[in-house]
C-alpha cells in the first residue's frame, strides 16, 4: 500500500510541475486533471470512498468550467 501511494504521489508531483511549465492551455488542463484524478485513486486506496466521490465531482466540474 505504501509503494502504491508513493507512486501516486510522484505522479501527482510530476503532473503539477508539468502543468506549471506547460506551453499551451490544453496540456495544462490535462495535467491538472491527472493530479486531481490521482488524488481520487489515493483516496480509494486509503479506503475513503466518500472523499473520493466528492473529489471526482469537484474535479470534473472544475475541468469543465
N, CA, C, O and CB atoms as a CASP TS submission, in Angstrom:
PFRMAT TS
TARGET T0000
AUTHOR 0000-0000-0000
METHOD Language model
MODEL 1
PARENT N/A
ATOM      1  N   UNK     1       0.826  -1.191   0.000  1.00  0.00           N
ATOM      2  CA  UNK     1       0.000   0.000   0.000  1.00  0.00           C
ATOM      3  C   UNK     1       0.868   1.252   0.000  1.00  0.00           C
ATOM      4  O   UNK     1       0.546   2.224  -0.682  1.00  0.00           O
ATOM      5  CB  UNK     1      -0.938   0.000   1.204  1.00  0.00           C
ATOM      6  N   UNK     2       1.951   1.241   0.747  1.00  0.00           N
ATOM      7  CA  UNK     2       2.804   2.421   0.801  1.00  0.00           C
ATOM      8  C   UNK     2       3.507   2.660  -0.530  1.00  0.00           C
ATOM      9  O   UNK     2       3.729   3.805  -0.924  1.00  0.00           O
ATOM     10  CB  UNK     2       3.831   2.279   1.917  1.00  0.00           C
ATOM     11  N   UNK     3       3.856   1.580  -1.218  1.00  0.00           N
ATOM     12  CA  UNK     3       4.524   1.738  -2.510  1.00  0.00           C
ATOM     13  C   UNK     3       3.578   2.355  -3.533  1.00  0.00           C
ATOM     14  O   UNK     3       3.976   3.228  -4.305  1.00  0.00           O
ATOM     15  CB  UNK     3       5.045   0.383  -3.018  1.00  0.00           C
ATOM     16  N   UNK     4       2.337   1.907  -3.539  1.00  0.00           N
ATOM     17  CA  UNK     4       1.377   2.460  -4.496  1.00  0.00           C
ATOM     18  C   UNK     4       1.069   3.923  -4.197  1.00  0.00           C
ATOM     19  O   UNK     4       0.908   4.721  -5.120  1.00  0.00           O
ATOM     20  CB  UNK     4       0.087   1.644  -4.482  1.00  0.00           C
ATOM     21  N   UNK     5       0.986   4.280  -2.923  1.00  0.00           N
ATOM     22  CA  UNK     5       0.766   5.688  -2.578  1.00  0.00           C
ATOM     23  C   UNK     5       1.965   6.540  -2.955  1.00  0.00           C
ATOM     24  O   UNK     5       1.806   7.691  -3.362  1.00  0.00           O
ATOM     25  CB  UNK     5       0.472   5.833  -1.085  1.00  0.00           C
ATOM     26  N   UNK     6       3.160   5.990  -2.823  1.00  0.00           N
ATOM     27  CA  UNK     6       4.359   6.725  -3.217  1.00  0.00           C
ATOM     28  C   UNK     6       4.379   6.965  -4.720  1.00  0.00           C
ATOM     29  O   UNK     6       4.739   8.050  -5.178  1.00  0.00           O
ATOM     30  CB  UNK     6       5.618   5.967  -2.787  1.00  0.00           C
ATOM     31  N   UNK     7       3.993   5.953  -5.483  1.00  0.00           N
ATOM     32  CA  UNK     7       3.943   6.097  -6.940  1.00  0.00           C
ATOM     33  C   UNK     7       2.907   7.138  -7.341  1.00  0.00           C
ATOM     34  O   UNK     7       3.155   7.959  -8.223  1.00  0.00           O
ATOM     35  CB  UNK     7       3.624   4.748  -7.608  1.00  0.00           C
ATOM     36  N   UNK     8       1.755   7.105  -6.698  1.00  0.00           N
ATOM     37  CA  UNK     8       0.710   8.083  -6.994  1.00  0.00           C
ATOM     38  C   UNK     8       1.163   9.487  -6.610  1.00  0.00           C
ATOM     39  O   UNK     8       0.864  10.446  -7.322  1.00  0.00           O
ATOM     40  CB  UNK     8      -0.591   7.725  -6.258  1.00  0.00           C
ATOM     41  N   UNK     9       1.872   9.620  -5.504  1.00  0.00           N
ATOM     42  CA  UNK     9       2.381  10.926  -5.089  1.00  0.00           C
ATOM     43  C   UNK     9       3.393  11.468  -6.097  1.00  0.00           C
ATOM     44  O   UNK     9       3.394  12.663  -6.393  1.00  0.00           O
ATOM     45  CB  UNK     9       3.021  10.831  -3.698  1.00  0.00           C
ATOM     46  N   UNK    10       4.245  10.604  -6.618  1.00  0.00           N
ATOM     47  CA  UNK    10       5.216  11.026  -7.636  1.00  0.00           C
ATOM     48  C   UNK    10       4.497  11.468  -8.904  1.00  0.00           C
ATOM     49  O   UNK    10       4.885  12.456  -9.527  1.00  0.00           O
ATOM     50  CB  UNK    10       6.206   9.883  -7.956  1.00  0.00           C
ATOM     51  N   UNK    11       3.454  10.743  -9.287  1.00  0.00           N
ATOM     52  CA  UNK    11       2.664  11.127 -10.464  1.00  0.00           C
ATOM     53  C   UNK    11       2.005  12.481 -10.243  1.00  0.00           C
ATOM     54  O   UNK    11       1.973  13.312 -11.150  1.00  0.00           O
ATOM     55  CB  UNK    11       1.593  10.059 -10.775  1.00  0.00           C
ATOM     56  N   UNK    12       1.483  12.707  -9.048  1.00  0.00           N
ATOM     57  CA  UNK    12       0.842  13.983  -8.743  1.00  0.00           C
ATOM     58  C   UNK    12       1.845  15.135  -8.779  1.00  0.00           C
ATOM     59  O   UNK    12       1.540  16.207  -9.301  1.00  0.00           O
ATOM     60  CB  UNK    12       0.166  13.921  -7.375  1.00  0.00           C
ATOM     61  N   UNK    13       3.024  14.922  -8.232  1.00  0.00           N
ATOM     62  CA  UNK    13       4.050  15.969  -8.250  1.00  0.00           C
ATOM     63  C   UNK    13       4.495  16.259  -9.681  1.00  0.00           C
ATOM     64  O   UNK    13       4.647  17.418 -10.065  1.00  0.00           O
ATOM     65  CB  UNK    13       5.262  15.556  -7.387  1.00  0.00           C
ATOM     66  N   UNK    14       4.702  15.205 -10.466  1.00  0.00           N
ATOM     67  CA  UNK    14       5.109  15.399 -11.865  1.00  0.00           C
ATOM     68  C   UNK    14       4.021  16.121 -12.662  1.00  0.00           C
ATOM     69  O   UNK    14       4.321  16.989 -13.482  1.00  0.00           O
ATOM     70  CB  UNK    14       5.431  14.042 -12.523  1.00  0.00           C
ATOM     71  N   UNK    15       2.774  15.766 -12.422  1.00  0.00           N
ATOM     72  CA  UNK    15       1.677  16.438 -13.122  1.00  0.00           C
ATOM     73  C   UNK    15       1.545  17.899 -12.757  1.00  0.00           C
ATOM     74  O   UNK    15       1.254  18.734 -13.613  1.00  0.00           O
ATOM     75  CB  UNK    15       0.386  15.743 -12.835  1.00  0.00           C
ATOM     76  N   UNK    16       1.757  18.215 -11.482  1.00  0.00           N
ATOM     77  CA  UNK    16       1.647  19.613 -11.079  1.00  0.00           C
ATOM     78  C   UNK    16       2.818  20.441 -11.608  1.00  0.00           C
ATOM     79  O   UNK    16       2.631  21.594 -11.997  1.00  0.00           O
ATOM     80  CB  UNK    16       1.578  19.718  -9.557  1.00  0.00           C
ATOM     81  N   UNK    17       4.004  19.873 -11.627  1.00  0.00           N
ATOM     82  CA  UNK    17       5.146  20.595 -12.195  1.00  0.00           C
ATOM     83  C   UNK    17       4.957  20.790 -13.697  1.00  0.00           C
ATOM     84  O   UNK    17       5.266  21.855 -14.231  1.00  0.00           O
ATOM     85  CB  UNK    17       6.463  19.837 -11.916  1.00  0.00           C
ATOM     86  N   UNK    18       4.451  19.763 -14.376  1.00  0.00           N
ATOM     87  CA  UNK    18       4.211  19.895 -15.811  1.00  0.00           C
ATOM     88  C   UNK    18       3.133  20.933 -16.103  1.00  0.00           C
ATOM     89  O   UNK    18       3.227  21.662 -17.090  1.00  0.00           O
ATOM     90  CB  UNK    18       3.812  18.548 -16.406  1.00  0.00           C
ATOM     91  N   UNK    19       2.113  21.006 -15.256  1.00  0.00           N
ATOM     92  CA  UNK    19       1.057  21.994 -15.502  1.00  0.00           C
ATOM     93  C   UNK    19       1.560  23.417 -15.302  1.00  0.00           C
ATOM     94  O   UNK    19       1.038  24.350 -15.913  1.00  0.00           O
ATOM     95  CB  UNK    19      -0.134  21.735 -14.584  1.00  0.00           C
ATOM     96  N   UNK    20       2.564  23.591 -14.458  1.00  0.00           N
ATOM     97  CA  UNK    20       3.147  24.925 -14.300  1.00  0.00           C
ATOM     98  C   UNK    20       3.980  25.331 -15.507  1.00  0.00           C
ATOM     99  O   UNK    20       4.042  26.513 -15.848  1.00  0.00           O
ATOM    100  CB  UNK    20       4.003  24.975 -13.048  1.00  0.00           C
ATOM    101  N   UNK    21       4.621  24.366 -16.156  1.00  0.00           N
ATOM    102  CA  UNK    21       5.536  24.676 -17.251  1.00  0.00           C
ATOM    103  C   UNK    21       4.963  24.314 -18.623  1.00  0.00           C
ATOM    104  O   UNK    21       5.705  24.277 -19.605  1.00  0.00           O
ATOM    105  CB  UNK    21       6.843  23.951 -17.041  1.00  0.00           C
ATOM    106  N   UNK    22       3.695  24.054 -18.706  1.00  0.00           N
ATOM    107  CA  UNK    22       3.090  23.673 -19.984  1.00  0.00           C
ATOM    108  C   UNK    22       3.035  24.875 -20.923  1.00  0.00           C
ATOM    109  O   UNK    22       2.792  26.004 -20.497  1.00  0.00           O
ATOM    110  CB  UNK    22       1.671  23.096 -19.767  1.00  0.00           C
ATOM    111  N   UNK    23       3.261  24.612 -22.189  1.00  0.00           N
ATOM    112  CA  UNK    23       3.275  25.698 -23.182  1.00  0.00           C
ATOM    113  C   UNK    23       1.871  26.118 -23.603  1.00  0.00           C
ATOM    114  O   UNK    23       1.619  27.303 -23.821  1.00  0.00           O
ATOM    115  CB  UNK    23       4.064  25.271 -24.411  1.00  0.00           C
ATOM    116  N   UNK    24       0.960  25.163 -23.718  1.00  0.00           N
ATOM    117  CA  UNK    24      -0.390  25.518 -24.123  1.00  0.00           C
ATOM    118  C   UNK    24      -1.388  25.166 -23.026  1.00  0.00           C
ATOM    119  O   UNK    24      -1.086  24.412 -22.100  1.00  0.00           O
ATOM    120  CB  UNK    24      -0.761  24.812 -25.430  1.00  0.00           C
ATOM    121  N   UNK    25      -2.566  25.724 -23.155  1.00  0.00           N
ATOM    122  CA  UNK    25      -3.584  25.600 -22.118  1.00  0.00           C
ATOM    123  C   UNK    25      -4.135  24.188 -22.000  1.00  0.00           C
ATOM    124  O   UNK    25      -4.423  23.730 -20.894  1.00  0.00           O
ATOM    125  CB  UNK    25      -4.710  26.557 -22.390  1.00  0.00           C
ATOM    126  N   UNK    26      -4.287  23.493 -23.117  1.00  0.00           N
ATOM    127  CA  UNK    26      -4.843  22.141 -23.090  1.00  0.00           C
ATOM    128  C   UNK    26      -3.932  21.178 -22.331  1.00  0.00           C
ATOM    129  O   UNK    26      -4.417  20.334 -21.578  1.00  0.00           O
ATOM    130  CB  UNK    26      -5.069  21.634 -24.516  1.00  0.00           C
ATOM    131  N   UNK    27      -2.640  21.295 -22.519  1.00  0.00           N
ATOM    132  CA  UNK    27      -1.698  20.444 -21.780  1.00  0.00           C
ATOM    133  C   UNK    27      -1.755  20.724 -20.286  1.00  0.00           C
ATOM    134  O   UNK    27      -1.665  19.806 -19.471  1.00  0.00           O
ATOM    135  CB  UNK    27      -0.272  20.654 -22.292  1.00  0.00           C
ATOM    136  N   UNK    28      -1.904  21.987 -19.933  1.00  0.00           N
ATOM    137  CA  UNK    28      -2.004  22.348 -18.522  1.00  0.00           C
ATOM    138  C   UNK    28      -3.279  21.785 -17.899  1.00  0.00           C
ATOM    139  O   UNK    28      -3.263  21.317 -16.760  1.00  0.00           O
ATOM    140  CB  UNK    28      -1.965  23.870 -18.358  1.00  0.00           C
ATOM    141  N   UNK    29      -4.372  21.831 -18.639  1.00  0.00           N
ATOM    142  CA  UNK    29      -5.642  21.314 -18.123  1.00  0.00           C
ATOM    143  C   UNK    29      -5.589  19.798 -17.962  1.00  0.00           C
ATOM    144  O   UNK    29      -6.082  19.259 -16.971  1.00  0.00           O
ATOM    145  CB  UNK    29      -6.801  21.704 -19.055  1.00  0.00           C
ATOM    146  N   UNK    30      -4.995  19.112 -18.930  1.00  0.00           N
ATOM    147  CA  UNK    30      -4.886  17.651 -18.846  1.00  0.00           C
ATOM    148  C   UNK    30      -4.008  17.250 -17.663  1.00  0.00           C
ATOM    149  O   UNK    30      -4.351  16.320 -16.933  1.00  0.00           O
ATOM    150  CB  UNK    30      -4.311  17.071 -20.159  1.00  0.00           C
ATOM    151  N   UNK    31      -2.899  17.925 -17.465  1.00  0.00           N
ATOM    152  CA  UNK    31      -2.028  17.579 -16.342  1.00  0.00           C
ATOM    153  C   UNK    31      -2.675  17.940 -15.005  1.00  0.00           C
ATOM    154  O   UNK    31      -2.459  17.252 -14.008  1.00  0.00           O
ATOM    155  CB  UNK    31      -0.678  18.289 -16.480  1.00  0.00           C
ATOM    156  N   UNK    32      -3.464  19.011 -14.980  1.00  0.00           N
ATOM    157  CA  UNK    32      -4.228  19.340 -13.776  1.00  0.00           C
ATOM    158  C   UNK    32      -5.252  18.245 -13.474  1.00  0.00           C
ATOM    159  O   UNK    32      -5.478  17.904 -12.313  1.00  0.00           O
ATOM    160  CB  UNK    32      -4.934  20.702 -13.939  1.00  0.00           C
ATOM    161  N   UNK    33      -5.860  17.707 -14.507  1.00  0.00           N
ATOM    162  CA  UNK    33      -6.801  16.604 -14.328  1.00  0.00           C
ATOM    163  C   UNK    33      -6.117  15.347 -13.832  1.00  0.00           C
ATOM    164  O   UNK    33      -6.683  14.602 -13.032  1.00  0.00           O
ATOM    165  CB  UNK    33      -7.518  16.314 -15.624  1.00  0.00           C
ATOM    166  N   UNK    34      -4.904  15.106 -14.302  1.00  0.00           N
ATOM    167  CA  UNK    34      -4.141  13.945 -13.824  1.00  0.00           C
ATOM    168  C   UNK    34      -3.881  14.055 -12.335  1.00  0.00           C
ATOM    169  O   UNK    34      -3.971  13.062 -11.612  1.00  0.00           O
ATOM    170  CB  UNK    34      -2.811  13.816 -14.583  1.00  0.00           C
ATOM    171  N   UNK    35      -3.560  15.251 -11.871  1.00  0.00           N
ATOM    172  CA  UNK    35      -3.311  15.456 -10.440  1.00  0.00           C
ATOM    173  C   UNK    35      -4.580  15.190  -9.629  1.00  0.00           C
ATOM    174  O   UNK    35      -4.529  14.514  -8.601  1.00  0.00           O
ATOM    175  CB  UNK    35      -2.801  16.893 -10.177  1.00  0.00           C
ATOM    176  N   UNK    36      -5.699  15.709 -10.081  1.00  0.00           N
ATOM    177  CA  UNK    36      -6.951  15.531  -9.351  1.00  0.00           C
ATOM    178  C   UNK    36      -7.431  14.099  -9.317  1.00  0.00           C
ATOM    179  O   UNK    36      -7.863  13.606  -8.276  1.00  0.00           O
ATOM    180  CB  UNK    36      -8.009  16.383  -9.950  1.00  0.00           C
ATOM    181  N   UNK    37      -7.356  13.424 -10.462  1.00  0.00           N
ATOM    182  CA  UNK    37      -7.817  12.045 -10.500  1.00  0.00           C
ATOM    183  C   UNK    37      -6.842  11.093  -9.811  1.00  0.00           C
ATOM    184  O   UNK    37      -7.242  10.022  -9.353  1.00  0.00           O
ATOM    185  CB  UNK    37      -8.031  11.614 -11.934  1.00  0.00           C
ATOM    186  N   UNK    38      -5.575  11.472  -9.735  1.00  0.00           N
ATOM    187  CA  UNK    38      -4.629  10.693  -8.929  1.00  0.00           C
ATOM    188  C   UNK    38      -4.975  10.799  -7.450  1.00  0.00           C
ATOM    189  O   UNK    38      -4.818   9.841  -6.693  1.00  0.00           O
ATOM    190  CB  UNK    38      -3.183  11.171  -9.173  1.00  0.00           C
ATOM    191  N   UNK    39      -5.446  11.970  -7.048  1.00  0.00           N
ATOM    192  CA  UNK    39      -5.880  12.130  -5.666  1.00  0.00           C
ATOM    193  C   UNK    39      -7.099  11.260  -5.375  1.00  0.00           C
ATOM    194  O   UNK    39      -7.238  10.734  -4.271  1.00  0.00           O
ATOM    195  CB  UNK    39      -6.195  13.599  -5.372  1.00  0.00           C
ATOM    196  N   UNK    40      -7.974  11.109  -6.354  1.00  0.00           N
ATOM    197  CA  UNK    40      -9.126  10.219  -6.199  1.00  0.00           C
ATOM    198  C   UNK    40      -8.659   8.780  -5.986  1.00  0.00           C
ATOM    199  O   UNK    40      -9.187   8.074  -5.127  1.00  0.00           O
ATOM    200  CB  UNK    40     -10.054  10.306  -7.434  1.00  0.00           C
ATOM    201  N   UNK    41      -7.677   8.351  -6.763  1.00  0.00           N
ATOM    202  CA  UNK    41      -7.144   6.996  -6.601  1.00  0.00           C
ATOM    203  C   UNK    41      -6.493   6.833  -5.232  1.00  0.00           C
ATOM    204  O   UNK    41      -6.621   5.787  -4.596  1.00  0.00           O
ATOM    205  CB  UNK    41      -6.129   6.678  -7.713  1.00  0.00           C
ATOM    206  N   UNK    42      -5.794   7.872  -4.785  1.00  0.00           N
ATOM    207  CA  UNK    42      -5.179   7.808  -3.457  1.00  0.00           C
ATOM    208  C   UNK    42      -6.240   7.692  -2.358  1.00  0.00           C
ATOM    209  O   UNK    42      -6.058   6.949  -1.395  1.00  0.00           O
ATOM    210  CB  UNK    42      -4.304   9.050  -3.216  1.00  0.00           C
ATOM    211  N   UNK    43      -7.331   8.415  -2.502  1.00  0.00           N
ATOM    212  CA  UNK    43      -8.412   8.300  -1.520  1.00  0.00           C
ATOM    213  C   UNK    43      -9.023   6.908  -1.528  1.00  0.00           C
ATOM    214  O   UNK    43      -9.376   6.377  -0.475  1.00  0.00           O
ATOM    215  CB  UNK    43      -9.491   9.341  -1.794  1.00  0.00           C
ATOM    216  N   UNK    44      -9.149   6.319  -2.707  1.00  0.00           N
ATOM    217  CA  UNK    44      -9.708   4.970  -2.783  1.00  0.00           C
ATOM    218  C   UNK    44      -8.763   3.946  -2.158  1.00  0.00           C
ATOM    219  O   UNK    44      -9.218   3.002  -1.511  1.00  0.00           O
ATOM    220  CB  UNK    44      -9.998   4.597  -4.240  1.00  0.00           C
ATOM    221  N   UNK    45      -7.472   4.120  -2.342  1.00  0.00           N
ATOM    222  CA  UNK    45      -6.510   3.206  -1.720  1.00  0.00           C
ATOM    223  C   UNK    45      -6.540   3.344  -0.202  1.00  0.00           C
ATOM    224  O   UNK    45      -6.382   2.361   0.521  1.00  0.00           O
ATOM    225  CB  UNK    45      -5.089   3.474  -2.249  1.00  0.00           C
ATOM    226  N   UNK    46      -6.743   4.565   0.274  1.00  0.00           N
ATOM    227  CA  UNK    46      -6.793   4.809   1.716  1.00  0.00           C
ATOM    228  C   UNK    46      -8.152   4.487   2.322  1.00  0.00           C
ATOM    229  O   UNK    46      -8.394   4.777   3.494  1.00  0.00           O
ATOM    230  CB  UNK    46      -6.442   6.246   2.004  1.00  0.00           C
ATOM    231  N   UNK    47      -9.040   3.891   1.533  1.00  0.00           N
ATOM    232  CA  UNK    47     -10.360   3.452   1.989  1.00  0.00           C
ATOM    233  C   UNK    47     -11.233   4.621   2.458  1.00  0.00           C
ATOM    234  O   UNK    47     -11.859   4.570   3.516  1.00  0.00           O
ATOM    235  CB  UNK    47     -10.207   2.443   3.118  1.00  0.00           C
ATOM    236  N   UNK    48     -11.253   5.666   1.639  1.00  0.00           N
ATOM    237  CA  UNK    48     -12.113   6.813   1.909  1.00  0.00           C
ATOM    238  C   UNK    48     -12.957   7.103   0.671  1.00  0.00           C
ATOM    239  O   UNK    48     -12.701   8.077  -0.038  1.00  0.00           O
ATOM    240  CB  UNK    48     -11.271   8.060   2.314  1.00  0.00           C
ATOM    241  N   UNK    49     -13.969   6.260   0.402  1.00  0.00           N
ATOM    242  CA  UNK    49     -14.740   6.445  -0.834  1.00  0.00           C
ATOM    243  C   UNK    49     -15.597   7.713  -0.826  1.00  0.00           C
ATOM    244  O   UNK    49     -15.905   8.253  -1.888  1.00  0.00           O
ATOM    245  CB  UNK    49     -15.628   5.243  -1.063  1.00  0.00           C
ATOM    246  N   UNK    50     -15.982   8.191   0.353  1.00  0.00           N
ATOM    247  CA  UNK    50     -16.774   9.416   0.398  1.00  0.00           C
ATOM    248  C   UNK    50     -15.954  10.614  -0.077  1.00  0.00           C
ATOM    249  O   UNK    50     -16.465  11.458  -0.814  1.00  0.00           O
ATOM    250  CB  UNK    50     -17.295   9.663   1.818  1.00  0.00           C
ATOM    251  N   UNK    51     -14.701  10.694   0.333  1.00  0.00           N
ATOM    252  CA  UNK    51     -13.835  11.773  -0.140  1.00  0.00           C
ATOM    253  C   UNK    51     -13.529  11.623  -1.624  1.00  0.00           C
ATOM    254  O   UNK    51     -13.412  12.617  -2.341  1.00  0.00           O
ATOM    255  CB  UNK    51     -12.535  11.803   0.662  1.00  0.00           C
ATOM    256  N   UNK    52     -13.398  10.391  -2.080  1.00  0.00           N
ATOM    257  CA  UNK    52     -13.122  10.153  -3.493  1.00  0.00           C
ATOM    258  C   UNK    52     -14.290  10.606  -4.366  1.00  0.00           C
ATOM    259  O   UNK    52     -14.080  11.184  -5.433  1.00  0.00           O
ATOM    260  CB  UNK    52     -12.827   8.671  -3.735  1.00  0.00           C
ATOM    261  N   UNK    53     -15.516  10.349  -3.920  1.00  0.00           N
ATOM    262  CA  UNK    53     -16.687  10.773  -4.687  1.00  0.00           C
ATOM    263  C   UNK    53     -16.771  12.292  -4.747  1.00  0.00           C
ATOM    264  O   UNK    53     -17.035  12.856  -5.809  1.00  0.00           O
ATOM    265  CB  UNK    53     -17.970  10.196  -4.075  1.00  0.00           C
ATOM    266  N   UNK    54     -16.549  12.959  -3.617  1.00  0.00           N
ATOM    267  CA  UNK    54     -16.579  14.422  -3.600  1.00  0.00           C
ATOM    268  C   UNK    54     -15.471  14.982  -4.488  1.00  0.00           C
ATOM    269  O   UNK    54     -15.702  15.931  -5.237  1.00  0.00           O
ATOM    270  CB  UNK    54     -16.434  14.954  -2.156  1.00  0.00           C
ATOM    271  N   UNK    55     -14.282  14.413  -4.412  1.00  0.00           N
ATOM    272  CA  UNK    55     -13.161  14.893  -5.216  1.00  0.00           C
ATOM    273  C   UNK    55     -13.411  14.700  -6.703  1.00  0.00           C
ATOM    274  O   UNK    55     -13.067  15.574  -7.498  1.00  0.00           O
ATOM    275  CB  UNK    55     -11.882  14.183  -4.813  1.00  0.00           C
ATOM    276  N   UNK    56     -13.992  13.590  -7.093  1.00  0.00           N
ATOM    277  CA  UNK    56     -14.227  13.368  -8.526  1.00  0.00           C
ATOM    278  C   UNK    56     -15.294  14.315  -9.057  1.00  0.00           C
ATOM    279  O   UNK    56     -15.216  14.744 -10.208  1.00  0.00           O
ATOM    280  CB  UNK    56     -14.642  11.911  -8.784  1.00  0.00           C
ATOM    281  N   UNK    57     -16.290  14.650  -8.240  1.00  0.00           N
ATOM    282  CA  UNK    57     -17.306  15.616  -8.677  1.00  0.00           C
ATOM    283  C   UNK    57     -16.696  17.005  -8.797  1.00  0.00           C
ATOM    284  O   UNK    57     -16.916  17.695  -9.792  1.00  0.00           O
ATOM    285  CB  UNK    57     -18.500  15.640  -7.693  1.00  0.00           C
ATOM    286  N   UNK    58     -15.933  17.420  -7.796  1.00  0.00           N
ATOM    287  CA  UNK    58     -15.293  18.729  -7.840  1.00  0.00           C
ATOM    288  C   UNK    58     -14.295  18.822  -8.990  1.00  0.00           C
ATOM    289  O   UNK    58     -14.223  19.840  -9.678  1.00  0.00           O
ATOM    290  CB  UNK    58     -14.595  19.019  -6.517  1.00  0.00           C
ATOM    291  N   UNK    59     -13.530  17.757  -9.192  1.00  0.00           N
ATOM    292  CA  UNK    59     -12.532  17.752 -10.258  1.00  0.00           C
ATOM    293  C   UNK    59     -13.191  17.825 -11.625  1.00  0.00           C
ATOM    294  O   UNK    59     -12.718  18.556 -12.496  1.00  0.00           O
ATOM    295  CB  UNK    59     -11.659  16.506 -10.165  1.00  0.00           C
ATOM    296  N   UNK    60     -14.257  17.094 -11.828  1.00  0.00           N
ATOM    297  CA  UNK    60     -14.937  17.109 -13.112  1.00  0.00           C
ATOM    298  C   UNK    60     -15.563  18.474 -13.388  1.00  0.00           C
ATOM    299  O   UNK    60     -15.471  18.990 -14.502  1.00  0.00           O
ATOM    300  CB  UNK    60     -16.002  16.019 -13.156  1.00  0.00           C
ATOM    301  N   UNK    61     -16.190  19.048 -12.388  1.00  0.00           N
ATOM    302  CA  UNK    61     -16.809  20.368 -12.573  1.00  0.00           C
ATOM    303  C   UNK    61     -15.761  21.441 -12.823  1.00  0.00           C
ATOM    304  O   UNK    61     -15.959  22.316 -13.666  1.00  0.00           O
ATOM    305  CB  UNK    61     -17.651  20.740 -11.350  1.00  0.00           C
ATOM    306  N   UNK    62     -14.649  21.382 -12.100  1.00  0.00           N
ATOM    307  CA  UNK    62     -13.617  22.397 -12.304  1.00  0.00           C
ATOM    308  C   UNK    62     -12.934  22.249 -13.666  1.00  0.00           C
ATOM    309  O   UNK    62     -12.526  23.248 -14.257  1.00  0.00           O
ATOM    310  CB  UNK    62     -12.578  22.316 -11.191  1.00  0.00           C
ATOM    311  N   UNK    63     -12.804  21.024 -14.170  1.00  0.00           N
ATOM    312  CA  UNK    63     -12.238  20.842 -15.503  1.00  0.00           C
ATOM    313  C   UNK    63     -13.180  21.307 -16.588  1.00  0.00           C
ATOM    314  O   UNK    63     -12.731  21.805 -17.621  1.00  0.00           O
ATOM    315  CB  UNK    63     -11.883  19.398 -15.727  1.00  0.00           C
ATOM    316  N   UNK    64     -14.472  21.157 -16.381  1.00  0.00           N
ATOM    317  CA  UNK    64     -15.440  21.601 -17.379  1.00  0.00           C
ATOM    318  C   UNK    64     -15.490  23.121 -17.433  1.00  0.00           C
ATOM    319  O   UNK    64     -15.558  23.713 -18.511  1.00  0.00           O
ATOM    320  CB  UNK    64     -16.832  21.033 -17.072  1.00  0.00           C
ATOM    321  N   UNK    65     -15.457  23.744 -16.266  1.00  0.00           N
ATOM    322  CA  UNK    65     -15.517  25.210 -16.219  1.00  0.00           C
ATOM    323  C   UNK    65     -14.233  25.787 -16.745  1.00  0.00           C
ATOM    324  O   UNK    65     -14.077  27.007 -16.791  1.00  0.00           O
ATOM    325  CB  UNK    65     -15.779  25.714 -14.791  1.00  0.00           C
TER
END
